[in-house]
């Protein structure tokens, strides 16, 4: 009762062919496949960007220590 038999699948296939036509089905399948491929590529690029950012943030810079400097302009007049 809950599973599809081969006759059910054949009826579904016939309805799809009637709705879209025999030429349109390969084009639809190609479009779906291209969309899935682009989606996976975008996910992979996003994961690579995250790992690159994580590596840059956790990588300590050698020899670069912050120093505090104060400077006073020589032309500044002091008022007493």
JOJORA-V918462 format. One record per backbone hydrogen bond with DSSP energy under -1.0 kcal/mol. NH is the residue of the N-H (numbers start at 1). CO is the residue of the C=O. E is the energy in kcal/mol with one decimal. If there is no record, write none. Layout:
# JOJORA-V918462
nh=NH co=CO e=E
nh=NH co=CO e=E
This chain:
# JOJORA-V918462
nh=9 co=5 e=-1.7
nh=10 co=6 e=-2.0
nh=11 co=7 e=-1.9
nh=12 co=8 e=-2.3
nh=13 co=9 e=-2.5
nh=14 co=10 e=-2.3
nh=15 co=11 e=-2.2
nh=16 co=12 e=-2.3
nh=17 co=13 e=-2.5
nh=18 co=14 e=-2.3
nh=19 co=15 e=-2.3
nh=20 co=16 e=-2.7
nh=21 co=17 e=-2.1
nh=25 co=21 e=-1.2
nh=28 co=24 e=-2.4
nh=29 co=25 e=-2.5
nh=30 co=26 e=-2.4
nh=31 co=27 e=-2.3
nh=32 co=28 e=-2.4
nh=33 co=29 e=-2.5
nh=34 co=30 e=-2.6
nh=35 co=31 e=-2.2
nh=36 co=32 e=-2.3
nh=37 co=33 e=-2.3
nh=38 co=34 e=-2.6
nh=39 co=35 e=-2.2
nh=40 co=36 e=-2.5
nh=41 co=37 e=-2.1
nh=42 co=38 e=-2.3
nh=43 co=39 e=-2.1
nh=44 co=40 e=-2.4
nh=45 co=41 e=-2.4
nh=46 co=42 e=-2.2
nh=47 co=43 e=-2.3
nh=48 co=44 e=-2.2
nh=49 co=45 e=-2.2
nh=50 co=46 e=-2.1
nh=51 co=47 e=-2.2
nh=52 co=48 e=-2.1
nh=53 co=49 e=-2.4
nh=54 co=50 e=-2.6
nh=55 co=51 e=-2.3
nh=56 co=52 e=-2.1
nh=57 co=53 e=-2.4
nh=58 co=54 e=-2.0
nh=59 co=55 e=-1.3
